[in-house]
């Protein structure tokens, strides 16, 4: 386990208890399931959970962690042993990538009646207490435009969507993505039924291309994605992949090259795993 993460389990337990996270808490009757896939980076994961408890006070939510085969399983094992209401922990024996981890969480949902799904990368920092409620409000408003997935603005987007990178502001307009753009899913919200209509994320050999491929299938179904102008999160970018094995990084590179060639793109997209 990262040395910087030592002691975070007890800190999180204290935070959970101080927030009254129990079956008696109205948040247990969650309206949103927040899925956080991760590989290592325990300090980022612990900080993000702590960050959620500190900022999200106006939404009922459940947090679902998916340890995607991290080398040290002590972190997730310790949290799971607490049997804390509202915190679901999954551990996979092998690292299969972001899309596969999200699929695993969706296939093993303990509370399938929760209507909305939020996906967060572990290297996200929540600086706006209303980031989630703003996403939900905009998703409902834009439903008439067939917007089925929304994301917060961020301090970091990949090269293709760098024009959406910005500092925090409450005055930005919502932005509907065009056919050449897609949400990288570092912070996205959608109704749980979206997977029923579009299907789950593609796994190997499209590791690293899941978000782009999913956006294409959404458009083929007549569904669209948007960035909510009033919702903002800080995103460190690339931190979630820094501890991947050499083998996994090579798979990601080769998958990206193959996928870009399949789409007949003039130049490969780089830095899309954010």
C-alpha positions as CSV (number, residue, x, y, z in Angstrom):
1,X,0.0,0.0,0.0
2,X,1.2,3.6,-0.6
3,X,2.9,4.9,2.4
4,X,0.9,8.1,2.1
5,X,-2.3,6.0,2.4
6,X,-1.4,4.4,5.8
7,X,-4.0,5.3,8.3
8,X,-6.6,6.3,5.8
9,X,-8.8,3.4,6.6
10,X,-9.3,4.6,10.2
11,X,-9.7,8.1,9.0
12,X,-12.5,7.1,6.5
13,X,-14.2,5.0,9.2
14,X,-14.2,8.1,11.4
15,X,-15.6,10.2,8.6
16,X,-18.3,7.7,7.8
17,X,-19.4,7.5,11.4
18,X,-19.3,11.3,11.9
19,X,-21.5,11.6,8.8
20,X,-24.1,9.2,10.3
21,X,-23.8,6.9,7.3
22,X,-26.1,4.1,8.5
23,X,-29.3,2.4,7.5
24,X,-31.2,5.1,9.4
25,X,-29.7,7.9,7.3
26,X,-31.9,9.1,4.4
27,X,-28.8,8.9,2.2
28,X,-29.0,5.1,2.4
29,X,-32.1,5.3,0.3
30,X,-29.9,6.5,-2.4
31,X,-30.9,8.3,-5.6
32,X,-27.3,8.1,-7.1
33,X,-24.8,5.3,-7.1
34,X,-21.3,6.7,-7.3
35,X,-18.9,4.2,-8.9
36,X,-15.2,4.7,-8.3
37,X,-12.9,2.2,-10.2
38,X,-9.3,2.2,-9.1
39,X,-5.9,0.5,-9.4
40,X,-3.6,1.4,-6.6
41,X,-3.5,5.1,-5.8
42,X,-5.1,4.4,-2.4
43,X,-4.4,7.9,-1.2
44,X,-6.4,9.4,-4.1
45,X,-9.3,7.0,-3.4
46,X,-9.4,7.7,0.3
47,X,-9.2,11.5,-0.3
48,X,-12.0,11.3,-2.9
49,X,-14.3,9.4,-0.5
50,X,-13.5,11.9,2.2
51,X,-14.1,14.7,-0.3
52,X,-17.6,13.3,-1.2
53,X,-18.7,13.2,2.4
54,X,-17.4,16.8,2.8
55,X,-19.2,18.3,-0.2
56,X,-22.2,16.2,-1.2
57,X,-24.9,17.2,1.3
58,X,-27.9,17.7,-0.9
59,X,-28.1,14.3,-2.7
60,X,-28.8,10.8,-1.4
61,X,-26.0,8.5,-2.6
62,X,-24.2,5.2,-2.4
63,X,-20.5,4.8,-3.0
64,X,-19.3,1.7,-4.9
65,X,-15.6,1.0,-5.0
66,X,-14.1,-1.4,-7.5
67,X,-10.5,-2.4,-6.8
68,X,-9.4,-3.5,-10.3
69,X,-6.7,-6.0,-9.2
70,X,-4.4,-3.6,-7.3
71,X,-1.2,-5.3,-6.0
72,X,-2.1,-4.8,-2.4
73,X,-5.7,-5.8,-1.5
74,X,-5.4,-4.7,2.1
75,X,-7.0,-1.3,1.5
76,X,-10.3,-2.5,0.0
77,X,-10.3,-5.5,2.4
78,X,-10.1,-3.2,5.4
79,X,-12.9,-1.0,4.2
80,X,-15.1,-4.0,3.3
81,X,-14.6,-5.4,6.8
82,X,-16.3,-2.4,8.3
83,X,-19.6,-3.4,6.6
84,X,-20.6,0.2,6.4
85,X,-24.1,1.0,5.1
86,X,-23.9,3.0,1.9
87,X,-20.4,1.9,1.0
88,X,-20.0,-1.1,-1.3
89,X,-16.6,-2.6,-1.9
90,X,-15.6,-5.0,-4.8
91,X,-12.2,-6.6,-5.3
92,X,-11.1,-8.1,-8.6
93,X,-8.2,-10.5,-8.8
94,X,-6.8,-9.1,-12.1
95,X,-6.5,-5.7,-13.6
96,X,-8.8,-5.5,-16.7
97,X,-9.1,-1.8,-17.1
98,X,-11.6,1.0,-16.5
99,X,-14.4,-0.1,-18.7
100,X,-14.3,-3.6,-17.4
101,X,-14.3,-2.4,-13.8
102,X,-17.4,-0.2,-14.4
103,X,-19.2,-3.1,-16.1
104,X,-18.4,-5.3,-13.1
105,X,-19.9,-2.7,-10.8
106,X,-23.0,-2.5,-13.0
107,X,-23.4,-6.3,-13.2
108,X,-23.1,-6.7,-9.5
109,X,-25.3,-3.9,-8.2
110,X,-26.7,-4.6,-4.8
111,X,-29.3,-1.9,-5.0
112,X,-30.5,-2.0,-8.6
113,X,-33.4,0.3,-7.8
114,X,-31.0,3.3,-7.5
115,X,-32.0,5.3,-10.6
116,X,-28.8,7.2,-11.4
117,X,-25.2,6.3,-11.9
118,X,-22.2,8.6,-11.4
119,X,-18.7,7.5,-12.5
120,X,-15.7,9.2,-10.9
121,X,-12.0,8.7,-11.5
122,X,-10.1,8.5,-8.3
123,X,-7.9,11.5,-9.2
124,X,-10.9,13.9,-9.1
125,X,-11.2,16.6,-6.5
126,X,-14.6,18.0,-5.7
127,X,-14.4,21.8,-5.1
128,X,-18.1,22.6,-5.7
129,X,-20.5,21.4,-3.0
130,X,-23.3,21.4,-5.6
131,X,-21.5,19.6,-8.5
132,X,-23.7,16.5,-8.3
133,X,-27.1,18.3,-7.9
134,X,-26.2,20.6,-10.9
135,X,-25.4,17.5,-13.0
136,X,-28.7,16.0,-12.1
137,X,-30.8,19.1,-12.7
138,X,-29.2,19.7,-16.1
139,X,-29.6,16.0,-17.1
140,X,-33.4,16.3,-16.4
141,X,-33.7,19.6,-18.2
142,X,-31.8,18.4,-21.3
143,X,-33.8,15.1,-21.4
144,X,-36.0,16.6,-24.1
145,X,-32.9,17.0,-26.3
146,X,-32.0,13.4,-25.9
147,X,-29.1,14.2,-23.7
148,X,-28.5,10.9,-21.8
149,X,-25.1,11.5,-20.2
150,X,-23.6,14.7,-18.7
151,X,-20.2,15.6,-17.2
152,X,-18.8,18.5,-15.1
153,X,-16.4,21.0,-16.5
154,X,-12.9,20.4,-15.4
155,X,-9.4,21.9,-15.1
156,X,-8.3,19.0,-17.4
157,X,-9.7,17.5,-20.6
158,X,-7.7,15.6,-23.2
159,X,-6.2,17.2,-26.3
160,X,-9.4,16.8,-28.4
161,X,-11.6,18.6,-25.8
162,X,-9.1,21.1,-24.4
163,X,-11.5,23.9,-25.2
164,X,-13.6,22.7,-22.3
165,X,-10.8,22.9,-19.8
166,X,-11.3,26.0,-17.6
167,X,-11.2,27.4,-14.1
168,X,-14.2,27.3,-11.8
169,X,-17.1,29.5,-12.7
170,X,-20.9,29.5,-12.3
171,X,-21.6,31.4,-15.5
172,X,-20.6,29.0,-18.2
173,X,-23.3,27.6,-20.6
174,X,-24.0,23.9,-21.1
175,X,-22.2,22.4,-24.1
176,X,-23.7,19.6,-26.2
177,X,-20.9,17.5,-27.7
178,X,-20.5,17.2,-31.4
179,X,-19.9,14.0,-33.3
180,X,-16.1,14.2,-32.9
181,X,-16.2,14.6,-29.2
182,X,-16.9,12.4,-26.2
183,X,-17.0,12.4,-22.5
184,X,-13.9,10.7,-21.0
185,X,-16.0,9.7,-18.0
186,X,-13.8,11.1,-15.2
187,X,-17.0,12.5,-13.8
188,X,-20.2,11.6,-15.6
189,X,-23.9,11.1,-14.6
190,X,-26.5,9.0,-16.4
191,X,-29.7,7.1,-15.8
192,X,-29.0,3.4,-15.0
193,X,-31.3,2.4,-17.9
194,X,-28.7,3.8,-20.4
195,X,-26.8,0.6,-20.3
196,X,-30.0,-1.3,-21.2
197,X,-30.4,0.8,-24.3
198,X,-26.8,1.1,-25.4
199,X,-25.0,-1.8,-23.8
200,X,-22.1,-1.9,-21.5
201,X,-18.6,-0.5,-22.0
202,X,-16.5,-2.5,-24.5
203,X,-13.6,-4.4,-22.9
204,X,-10.5,-5.8,-24.5
205,X,-9.2,-5.3,-27.2
206,X,-10.7,-1.8,-26.8
207,X,-9.1,-1.1,-23.4
208,X,-8.5,2.7,-23.2
209,X,-11.0,3.4,-25.9
210,X,-14.1,2.6,-23.9
211,X,-15.5,6.1,-23.5
212,X,-15.1,7.1,-27.2
213,X,-16.6,3.8,-28.4
214,X,-19.5,4.2,-26.0
215,X,-20.2,7.7,-27.2
216,X,-20.4,6.5,-30.8
217,X,-23.0,3.8,-29.8
218,X,-25.0,6.4,-27.9
219,X,-25.1,8.6,-31.1
220,X,-26.1,5.6,-33.2
221,X,-29.1,5.3,-30.8
222,X,-30.0,9.0,-31.1
223,X,-28.6,9.8,-27.7
224,X,-26.1,12.6,-26.9
225,X,-23.7,13.8,-24.3
226,X,-23.2,17.2,-22.7
227,X,-20.9,19.2,-20.4
228,X,-22.8,21.1,-17.7
229,X,-21.4,24.6,-17.5
230,X,-22.3,25.3,-13.9
231,X,-20.8,22.1,-12.5
232,X,-17.0,22.0,-11.9
233,X,-14.5,19.5,-10.6
234,X,-10.8,19.5,-10.5
235,X,-9.2,16.6,-12.4
236,X,-5.5,15.8,-12.1
237,X,-5.5,13.8,-15.3
238,X,-3.5,10.6,-16.0
239,X,-2.9,9.9,-12.3
240,X,-5.3,6.9,-12.3
241,X,-3.0,5.1,-14.8
242,X,0.4,6.0,-13.4
243,X,0.6,2.7,-11.5
244,X,-0.5,0.4,-14.2
245,X,1.8,-2.5,-15.1
246,X,4.1,-2.3,-18.1
247,X,2.0,-5.0,-19.8
248,X,-1.3,-3.0,-19.2
249,X,0.2,0.2,-20.5
250,X,1.4,-1.6,-23.7
251,X,-2.1,-3.0,-24.2
252,X,-3.6,0.5,-23.8
253,X,-1.2,1.9,-26.4
254,X,-1.8,-0.8,-28.9
255,X,-5.5,-0.7,-28.4
256,X,-5.6,3.1,-29.0
257,X,-3.5,2.7,-32.2
258,X,-5.7,-0.1,-33.5
259,X,-8.9,1.7,-32.6
260,X,-7.8,5.0,-34.3
261,X,-6.9,3.1,-37.4
262,X,-10.3,1.4,-37.4
263,X,-12.0,4.8,-37.3
264,X,-9.7,6.1,-40.1
265,X,-8.5,9.0,-38.0
266,X,-5.8,11.1,-39.5
267,X,-3.8,11.2,-36.3
268,X,-4.0,9.0,-33.2
269,X,-5.7,10.5,-30.1
270,X,-3.3,10.7,-27.2
271,X,-3.9,11.1,-23.5
272,X,-7.5,9.9,-23.7
273,X,-7.3,7.9,-20.4
274,X,-7.7,10.8,-17.9
